[in-house]
Structures are given as C-alpha cells and as structure tokens.
Amino acid sequence: MTALARRLARLIQAKPITEADYEAAALFTLDAVANAVAGVNSEPGGKLLAAQAAGTPIGRAFVIGALTHIHETDDLHRASVVHPGCVVVPAAWALAERRGASGRETLRAVLWGFEAACRVGASVGPAHYKVWHNTATCGPFGGAAAGAALLGLSEDQFAWALGNAGTQASGLWEFMASSAMSKHLHAGRAAEAGQVAAELAAQDFTGPETILEGEKGFYRGLCTDPRPDAVTETPDAPWALVLTSIKPWPCCRHTHPAIDAALELHGKIAGRPIAEVKVEAYRAALDVCDRVRPETEYQAKFSLQHCVAVALREGKVDFASFGPEARARQAELRPRVSLAVADPFASAYPVNWGSAVEITLADGTLLRAARRDAKGDPEAPLSRADMIAKADMLMKLGGLGDPRPLIEAVLAMAQEGSTLPALLLGRVR
C-alpha cells in the first residue's frame, strides 16, 4: 500500500486553489505577521533577538516562528489542535524571501503548509495532546509542505520532505509547570525543521515515506490512539486554512468559548456579588487550563478560572488581564470557579470547542450562557475588518507606528503579480 506521506503529498498537489482561497490565505498570513511583529515587544522576544544578535545559529524561520507564538493570539485549527500559522507562515516567508518568490506563490505555500500540518494533527489522536504539543510535533510537516510548494518539489521529493520533517518532531508540555519559554521554541523549531526538510529534499536527500505509520514511526512512538485515515480523508473538503480559527483574546484557545459566555453574563450581573461559578467544558480544556492560582502571566493565560473571572468581573479580556494586578483582582473569585467535563461539549470536541458558564449570584439568581463554538471559529468568524483591526493593534504593540502600509502589502499578496513585502522585526534580518 502507498505510504501515507506520499498519499498526503499527492492530495495536496492535486487540490485546486480558488481566488477566495488566496484571499483567505492573505488574511491568515496577515494574522501571523502581525503576531510576529507583536512578539518583538515581549521578554521572550527580546531574548530571541539578543541571542540572534550574539551569533546564536538560529535562522529566519525559527525566530519569526517563535515570535509569532509568544502572545497567544495566533490561529488554531480545532480538529488537529495545531497552531498552523506560527509554523507555516514563517517557514514559507523565510524561504520565499531567499528565493524571491511572489506574494501569490507564498500564499500557495501557506495553503499547502496548513493542509499538511492540520491533516497530520487530526490523525494523532487525543492521547497525544496530553504529553505532546501538537504544534511542535505536527508543525514540521506543514513547514515541509510549504517548502515543497515554493521549491517545486516532485512527488518523490515531497514525500521525502515529509519523512524528514516527521523524524524531527518533538515538543513536550512540561514547560507549563514552570511557565518556561519552551512553547515559543516549539513553534520556531517546527518552522525551521520543516524548511530544512524541504530544502534537503530538493537535493534528493531522502526521507522515510512511512514516517507516520511505520513500525518505528511517528504513530508508534508518539501516539497511543492514532487515526491514520484522517491524513487523507475527504480530499475534496475545503482547505484546512479556511477551517482554522482566529483568536480574539490573548490567551489559550481552550478558554475562549467560556470567555465568550462569561462576557455575555457580565452584562446581566449589573454589579451584583457572585456566589459561585460553574464552567462546563471538554476534557482537553481542563487538562491544559485547570489552574486556580496562576502565579505568572503565562499561567493566567492558561487558567479557565482566571479568564472567566476576568470576563465576568471586568467585561473585557485584553493584554492587561493577566499581569500581577489583574491576578490580584481576581484572587477572591477564582477559587469559586469550578470546572466540569460535561456534554454536549465533551462529545463534540475536537470538532467543536464549546463551553457553558453558570453563575449563582449572592441573592440566589441563576444565570447561564453557553457557546457551541468560540468567537473566531469558522461558524462565528471574525470579519475582515475585525482581522485588520486586530493586526493593527498587534503591530502597534510591536512598535510599528503606522501599520497600514504593511497590512495593505500583505493583503495585496493575493493578487497576481504581487510581491513579498519587506518584514523587519527588530534585529531579525
């Protein structure tokens, strides 16, 4: 039987791209670029740029990828639990810059990369996510596919690139225990690994086509409940990119449906004291975001208790919602926020990421709001204007005084004959 990597390469190479797909790819590329610009204005971002300036051998794709994932505002594909933009766009951008590729050629690479990362991610099974960070382990396949598009790889070379991307897969959740910066390393390394795999394949550097299903392959080593059929099922489905969600709030995506529900309830509380709060969600949300007493800004972004408390009490969630003062303001309410795995949310995951928030006020009033999907999902998408406004905000956070020229140039990449905009990120060249 034909190896999965080769079948995936064939599927992607045969998939048609419409004008609407290019337009969507430009918006998702804009979101990733804006996140990278914002990442410069952060402690991890400063350290990355300082390391590069000191001569640390980390490349363009690595640094852009790491910067893109810092503020927790990058995209998320639900079925795969992969953040594809922070891996695929940096890999495609770095290679396109070096090769002088057009904007439209780069967007084609972005579409290919999202498809590979998300299809592999959807195949790893839910148990993988308990230990492994899917963006880190499945992302290299996306970087390799983006490279395959830009380098014009043959079917053989594409399969080899996927094989060598998969053999570099890694990325563990252990960083969460101490709020270490490894999550950003995950994105950067995945982008660089995929790019390297593609460039080696262009030189006929072979890779194992059975990297996924082989006796000593990806599934055998990293997955206890894989779904190999997910790699190539529904080949005529829309591109994975258009099925990817965009984050409106700077925190873990698992918190977003609960935030959305809590924001609805904020307007009904009218300042009355809250006695208790119950959040219903799915198992993965609790596995990653059950954190009653977050001690750092990063832990607060991965705390359902904190995010819901902020939304209920303050009626907004933004970059100021997770620092020491914000954590102190919610310290009294957080312990009264209980979490539970409950249907319909548990059985709908990962196709739908939903939650319900139920509050009991001190006067006995019971209020409840539920979300089947989160704001920014394909079922509840951000508008084009919303995405441009988000990009403007992120770029200004990163120190870009007037983001309009870069925003317009990225969106223009969807047009025939477009060029790749210049992207300067601190000392990143």
LOFI-780069 format. One line per field, with one value per residue (C-alpha): x, y, z; residue number from 1; residue in three letters. Coordinates in steps of 0.25 Angstrom, whole numbers. Example, Ala and Ser with C-alpha at 12.3 -4.5 7.8 and 13.67 -1.06 7.14 Angstrom:
2
x 49|55
y -18|-4
z 31|29
pos 1|2
code Ala|Ser
***
This chain:
429
x 0|5|11|3|13|13|-2|-3|7|-2|-14|-8|-2|-16|-24|-29|-28|-39|-38|-45|-35|-24|-32|-33|-19|-15|-23|-17|-3|-6|-10|3|11|4|7|21|23|16|25|37|30|32|42|44|44|55|63|62|66|78|82|82|90|100|102|94|91|76|70|60|48|52|52|39|32|36|32|18|14|18|6|-4|-12|-9|-18|-23|-29|-38|-39|-23|-21|-10|-6|-2|1|13|20|15|16|30|35|28|33|47|48|41|50|62|57|50|36|24|13|3|14|16|1|0|11|3|-9|-1|6|-7|-13|-1|0|-15|-17|-5|-10|-24|-18|-10|-22|-26|-16|-4|-8|-7|8|12|9|3|8|22|20|11|16|29|20|14|27|32|19|21|35|30|21|32|43|34|37|34|24|36|43|31|29|44|42|30|38|50|40|34|47|50|36|37|31|26|16|26|29|15|19|29|24|37|38|39|25|32|43|33|28|41|48|36|37|52|51|40|48|61|54|48|62|69|58|61|75|69|72|63|54|45|31|26|30|15|10|24|28|37|30|22|10|17|26|17|2|-6|-19|-16|-26|-17|-29|-30|-18|-25|-40|-49|-39|-49|-52|-49|-34|-31|-27|-41|-46|-36|-40|-35|-33|-39|-33|-18|-20|-21|-31|-38|-42|-49|-63|-64|-59|-70|-81|-75|-75|-90|-93|-85|-96|-106|-99|-101|-90|-97|-88|-85|-86|-81|-78|-78|-71|-75|-65|-58|-46|-35|-39|-38|-25|-18|-25|-29|-21|-28|-16|-7|6|11|5|7|0|-12|-14|-15|-25|-40|-43|-35|-40|-55|-53|-47|-58|-69|-64|-58|-65|-53|-41|-28|-13|-15|-23|-12|-2|1|-10|-20|-17|-19|-32|-38|-31|-44|-53|-44|-46|-61|-60|-62|-59|-66|-65|-80|-87|-90|-77|-69|-74|-74|-59|-50|-60|-66|-59|-71|-73|-84|-83|-93|-93|-101|-102|-102|-117|-119|-121|-116|-111|-105|-99|-93|-85|-85|-73|-64|-63|-53|-57|-62|-76|-74|-63|-57|-60|-49|-50|-48|-36|-30|-33|-26|-14|-13|-14|-3|6|5|8|21|25|21|16|7|4|-5|6|10|-5|-8|4|1|-13|-9|-1|-14|-13|-6|8|9|22|26|26|39|38|47|46|55|69|63|68
y 0|14|21|32|42|40|40|53|59|55|60|74|75|72|81|93|107|118|133|132|123|132|144|135|131|146|149|137|142|156|150|142|154|163|153|153|168|168|157|167|174|163|157|144|153|161|149|143|155|157|142|144|157|150|140|128|120|121|124|134|124|120|134|138|125|127|142|138|129|138|146|134|142|133|124|110|98|91|77|76|85|91|106|105|120|121|110|110|125|127|115|120|134|131|122|132|143|136|131|144|137|146|148|139|128|130|129|116|110|115|107|95|96|98|86|76|81|80|67|60|67|62|48|47|44|51|44|50|64|60|60|65|79|77|90|85|71|73|86|82|74|88|95|84|85|100|98|87|98|108|99|92|78|65|55|47|59|64|50|50|64|60|48|56|66|55|50|63|64|67|77|73|81|80|95|98|94|106|115|113|119|106|107|118|109|99|108|113|99|93|104|102|87|87|97|89|76|83|89|76|68|78|72|58|56|44|43|31|31|22|32|33|18|11|0|11|23|35|28|16|26|37|33|22|25|30|32|29|31|45|49|46|46|56|61|70|77|92|95|94|108|113|103|110|119|133|137|150|149|147|134|119|116|106|117|125|119|121|135|138|132|140|153|151|149|161|170|163|163|178|179|169|160|146|134|123|120|107|105|93|89|77|69|75|89|84|76|89|100|96|106|112|120|125|130|136|144|132|122|132|131|116|117|116|121|134|136|134|143|154|153|153|164|173|171|170|162|168|169|175|164|155|163|163|174|166|153|160|166|152|144|145|140|129|118|119|116|101|93|80|72|71|68|73|79|67|58|70|72|74|77|88|95|99|103|108|117|117|127|128|142|144|147|133|138|127|132|123|125|114|114|103|109|121|135|134|120|117|117|130|137|150|159|164|178|171|164|176|183|172|173|188|186|175|183|195|187|182|197|199|213|213|198|202|200|186|182|186|180|166|167|170|157|150|158|153|159|163|164|159|171|174|169|175|170|177|171|160|160
z 0|-3|9|16|13|-2|-2|6|-4|-16|-9|-6|-20|-27|-18|-26|-21|-23|-23|-9|-4|-7|-1|12|12|11|24|31|27|32|45|46|42|52|63|59|60|73|79|78|90|100|109|101|88|94|98|84|77|86|84|69|70|79|68|72|60|59|45|40|40|55|60|53|57|71|71|65|76|88|91|90|79|67|60|64|56|65|59|60|72|64|63|48|45|55|47|33|30|36|28|15|17|20|8|-1|3|-1|-14|-18|-19|-22|-11|-18|-19|-4|-1|-9|0|12|8|5|19|27|20|23|38|41|34|41|54|52|51|64|74|87|96|88|93|108|107|93|88|74|68|71|67|54|50|43|33|30|28|19|11|9|5|-5|-12|-13|-17|-27|-21|-29|-23|-18|-12|-5|1|6|11|20|24|29|35|44|49|55|62|77|87|101|111|123|121|127|141|142|131|123|110|102|95|87|84|79|68|63|63|56|45|43|43|32|24|25|21|9|5|7|-1|-13|-13|-13|1|4|16|21|14|25|35|40|40|40|51|57|52|58|62|69|76|80|79|86|79|65|53|41|32|36|28|14|17|10|0|-6|7|7|10|25|25|23|34|44|56|59|73|78|92|96|104|102|91|101|110|98|98|113|112|101|110|122|115|111|126|130|125|133|146|148|159|168|176|171|180|171|156|149|136|127|116|110|116|108|113|127|125|120|127|141|149|161|166|154|159|146|134|125|135|136|121|123|134|132|146|143|129|133|146|138|127|138|146|136|123|115|113|107|109|123|128|132|140|155|158|149|156|170|166|163|174|182|171|165|176|174|159|158|145|140|128|122|110|99|100|103|92|82|84|75|64|73|84|93|108|117|129|140|151|164|170|185|184|178|164|154|141|129|116|106|93|84|77|81|75|63|59|45|50|57|49|51|40|30|37|51|46|40|53|61|52|54|69|69|60|69|81|74|72|58|58|45|41|29|19|23|25|11|5|12|7|-7|-7|-12|-25|-38|-39|-25|-18|-4|6|14|28|38|53|62|58|51|36
pos 1|2|3|4|5|6|7|8|9|10|11|12|13|14|15|16|17|18|19|20|21|22|23|24|25|26|27|28|29|30|31|32|33|34|35|36|37|38|39|40|41|42|43|44|45|46|47|48|49|50|51|52|53|54|55|56|57|58|59|60|61|62|63|64|65|66|67|68|69|70|71|72|73|74|75|76|77|78|79|80|81|82|83|84|85|86|87|88|89|90|91|92|93|94|95|96|97|98|99|100|101|102|103|104|105|106|107|108|109|110|111|112|113|114|115|116|117|118|119|120|121|122|123|124|125|126|127|128|129|130|131|132|133|134|135|136|137|138|139|140|141|142|143|144|145|146|147|148|149|150|151|152|153|154|155|156|157|158|159|160|161|162|163|164|165|166|167|168|169|170|171|172|173|174|175|176|177|178|179|180|181|182|183|184|185|186|187|188|189|190|191|192|193|194|195|196|197|198|199|200|201|202|203|204|205|206|207|208|209|210|211|212|213|214|215|216|217|218|219|220|221|222|223|224|225|226|227|228|229|230|231|232|233|234|235|236|237|238|239|240|241|242|243|244|245|246|247|248|249|250|251|252|253|254|255|256|257|258|259|260|261|262|263|264|265|266|267|268|269|270|271|272|273|274|275|276|277|278|279|280|281|282|283|284|285|286|287|288|289|290|291|292|293|294|295|296|297|298|299|300|301|302|303|304|305|306|307|308|309|310|311|312|313|314|315|316|317|318|319|320|321|322|323|324|325|326|327|328|329|330|331|332|333|334|335|336|337|338|339|340|341|342|343|344|345|346|347|348|349|350|351|352|353|354|355|356|357|358|359|360|361|362|363|364|365|366|367|368|369|370|371|372|373|374|375|376|377|378|379|380|381|382|383|384|385|386|387|388|389|390|391|392|393|394|395|396|397|398|399|400|401|402|403|404|405|406|407|408|409|410|411|412|413|414|415|416|417|418|419|420|421|422|423|424|425|426|427|428|429
code Met|Thr|Ala|Leu|Ala|Arg|Arg|Leu|Ala|Arg|Leu|Ile|Gln|Ala|Lys|Pro|Ile|Thr|Glu|Ala|Asp|Tyr|Glu|Ala|Ala|Ala|Leu|Phe|Thr|Leu|Asp|Ala|Val|Ala|Asn|Ala|Val|Ala|Gly|Val|Asn|Ser|Glu|Pro|Gly|Gly|Lys|Leu|Leu|Ala|Ala|Gln|Ala|Ala|Gly|Thr|Pro|Ile|Gly|Arg|Ala|Phe|Val|Ile|Gly|Ala|Leu|Thr|His|Ile|His|Glu|Thr|Asp|Asp|Leu|His|Arg|Ala|Ser|Val|Val|His|Pro|Gly|Cys|Val|Val|Val|Pro|Ala|Ala|Trp|Ala|Leu|Ala|Glu|Arg|Arg|Gly|Ala|Ser|Gly|Arg|Glu|Thr|Leu|Arg|Ala|Val|Leu|Trp|Gly|Phe|Glu|Ala|Ala|Cys|Arg|Val|Gly|Ala|Ser|Val|Gly|Pro|Ala|His|Tyr|Lys|Val|Trp|His|Asn|Thr|Ala|Thr|Cys|Gly|Pro|Phe|Gly|Gly|Ala|Ala|Ala|Gly|Ala|Ala|Leu|Leu|Gly|Leu|Ser|Glu|Asp|Gln|Phe|Ala|Trp|Ala|Leu|Gly|Asn|Ala|Gly|Thr|Gln|Ala|Ser|Gly|Leu|Trp|Glu|Phe|Met|Ala|Ser|Ser|Ala|Met|Ser|Lys|His|Leu|His|Ala|Gly|Arg|Ala|Ala|Glu|Ala|Gly|Gln|Val|Ala|Ala|Glu|Leu|Ala|Ala|Gln|Asp|Phe|Thr|Gly|Pro|Glu|Thr|Ile|Leu|Glu|Gly|Glu|Lys|Gly|Phe|Tyr|Arg|Gly|Leu|Cys|Thr|Asp|Pro|Arg|Pro|Asp|Ala|Val|Thr|Glu|Thr|Pro|Asp|Ala|Pro|Trp|Ala|Leu|Val|Leu|Thr|Ser|Ile|Lys|Pro|Trp|Pro|Cys|Cys|Arg|His|Thr|His|Pro|Ala|Ile|Asp|Ala|Ala|Leu|Glu|Leu|His|Gly|Lys|Ile|Ala|Gly|Arg|Pro|Ile|Ala|Glu|Val|Lys|Val|Glu|Ala|Tyr|Arg|Ala|Ala|Leu|Asp|Val|Cys|Asp|Arg|Val|Arg|Pro|Glu|Thr|Glu|Tyr|Gln|Ala|Lys|Phe|Ser|Leu|Gln|His|Cys|Val|Ala|Val|Ala|Leu|Arg|Glu|Gly|Lys|Val|Asp|Phe|Ala|Ser|Phe|Gly|Pro|Glu|Ala|Arg|Ala|Arg|Gln|Ala|Glu|Leu|Arg|Pro|Arg|Val|Ser|Leu|Ala|Val|Ala|Asp|Pro|Phe|Ala|Ser|Ala|Tyr|Pro|Val|Asn|Trp|Gly|Ser|Ala|Val|Glu|Ile|Thr|Leu|Ala|Asp|Gly|Thr|Leu|Leu|Arg|Ala|Ala|Arg|Arg|Asp|Ala|Lys|Gly|Asp|Pro|Glu|Ala|Pro|Leu|Ser|Arg|Ala|Asp|Met|Ile|Ala|Lys|Ala|Asp|Met|Leu|Met|Lys|Leu|Gly|Gly|Leu|Gly|Asp|Pro|Arg|Pro|Leu|Ile|Glu|Ala|Val|Leu|Ala|Met|Ala|Gln|Glu|Gly|Ser|Thr|Leu|Pro|Ala|Leu|Leu|Leu|Gly|Arg|Val|Arg
***
